[in-house]
Amino acid sequence: MIWSTEQEKDSIGEMIAATASHLVFQVLDAANAYRSDAGGWTFSDANHPPAADPIEALTPVFNELAKTIELLRKADFQLSVDAAFKVLLEEADPQICRNLGLQQKKTN
């Protein structure tokens, strides 16, 4: 995805492509946590590690791509996506908990 958006000279697309897998793993972690809290089936096992593991494993790939893609060296879009996802999840938590019949999580 990153290479195809780079060839198209699509800077925003490059940043989104570089962040897509990172975000997908975080969404899966959040879904897994809610499922676990609701007593449902979860996919936390050896075949489905927590988000930190695949994100860490993909970091060398990202770093290798950044050697040839200047935009990826200049800006780490993942930080912005992480912050936005955290806010989105915090805002959505009451509705998610209500839909799952869970106690709303306490925020600091």
C-alpha positions as semicolon CSV with decimal commas, in nm:
position;residue;x (nm);y (nm);z (nm)
1;M;0,000;0,000;0,000
2;I;0,276;0,241;0,090
3;W;0,463;0,191;-0,237
4;S;0,150;0,232;-0,450
5;T;0,055;0,560;-0,279
6;E;0,414;0,683;-0,311
7;Q;0,407;0,618;-0,685
8;E;0,084;0,816;-0,705
9;K;0,249;1,104;-0,516
10;D;-0,028;1,081;-0,255
11;S;0,134;1,202;0,069
12;I;-0,176;1,157;0,285
13;G;-0,232;0,812;0,138
14;E;0,127;0,717;0,221
15;M;0,084;0,818;0,583
16;I;-0,248;0,634;0,612
17;A;-0,100;0,324;0,449
18;A;0,196;0,333;0,688
19;T;-0,042;0,354;0,983
20;A;-0,318;0,116;0,869
21;S;-0,184;-0,206;1,017
22;H;-0,094;-0,027;1,341
23;L;-0,454;0,095;1,376
24;V;-0,605;-0,241;1,282
25;F;-0,413;-0,413;1,562
26;Q;-0,529;-0,152;1,811
27;V;-0,892;-0,192;1,704
28;L;-0,860;-0,570;1,745
29;D;-0,714;-0,523;2,095
30;A;-1,000;-0,294;2,194
31;A;-1,262;-0,533;2,054
32;N;-1,096;-0,821;2,234
33;A;-1,098;-0,633;2,565
34;Y;-1,470;-0,556;2,535
35;R;-1,549;-0,913;2,436
36;S;-1,351;-1,040;2,733
37;D;-1,529;-0,801;2,971
38;A;-1,863;-0,919;2,832
39;G;-1,768;-1,284;2,887
40;G;-1,763;-1,353;2,514
41;W;-1,525;-1,537;2,290
42;T;-1,188;-1,370;2,253
43;F;-0,907;-1,419;2,009
44;S;-0,622;-1,369;2,256
45;D;-0,401;-1,669;2,206
46;A;-0,067;-1,763;2,056
47;N;-0,206;-1,712;1,706
48;H;-0,342;-1,366;1,787
49;P;-0,091;-1,176;2,001
50;P;-0,168;-0,837;2,155
51;A;-0,129;-0,531;1,931
52;A;0,210;-0,441;2,073
53;D;0,367;-0,761;1,935
54;P;0,283;-0,723;1,564
55;I;0,337;-0,347;1,584
56;E;0,684;-0,411;1,723
57;A;0,746;-0,675;1,457
58;L;0,645;-0,434;1,181
59;T;0,862;-0,149;1,310
60;P;1,174;-0,268;1,121
61;V;0,967;-0,284;0,801
62;F;0,845;0,071;0,856
63;N;1,200;0,185;0,932
64;E;1,329;0,020;0,614
65;L;1,061;0,192;0,406
66;A;1,145;0,523;0,572
67;K;1,499;0,495;0,433
68;T;1,366;0,548;0,081
69;I;1,043;0,739;0,150
70;E;1,128;1,086;0,276
71;L;0,779;1,159;0,407
72;L;0,794;0,864;0,646
73;R;1,120;0,997;0,789
74;K;0,977;1,344;0,844
75;A;0,643;1,265;1,008
76;D;0,518;0,981;1,224
77;F;0,147;0,976;1,152
78;Q;0,109;0,685;1,396
79;L;0,131;0,924;1,691
80;S;-0,164;1,124;1,562
81;V;-0,364;0,811;1,486
82;D;-0,291;0,670;1,833
83;A;-0,413;0,991;1,998
84;A;-0,724;1,008;1,780
85;F;-0,810;0,642;1,841
86;K;-0,770;0,687;2,218
87;V;-1,010;0,984;2,217
88;L;-1,256;0,802;1,991
89;L;-1,256;0,496;2,215
90;E;-1,300;0,707;2,530
91;E;-1,593;0,890;2,372
92;A;-1,751;0,569;2,241
93;D;-1,699;0,372;2,563
94;P;-2,034;0,463;2,727
95;Q;-2,229;0,350;2,420
96;I;-2,021;0,036;2,373
97;C;-2,061;-0,058;2,739
98;R;-2,435;0,012;2,726
99;N;-2,472;-0,206;2,414
100;L;-2,277;-0,490;2,576
101;G;-2,446;-0,457;2,916
102;L;-2,117;-0,366;3,083
103;Q;-2,033;-0,125;3,360
104;Q;-1,886;0,192;3,210
105;K;-1,511;0,217;3,262
106;K;-1,392;0,485;3,501
107;T;-1,176;0,753;3,342
108;N;-0,917;0,958;3,532
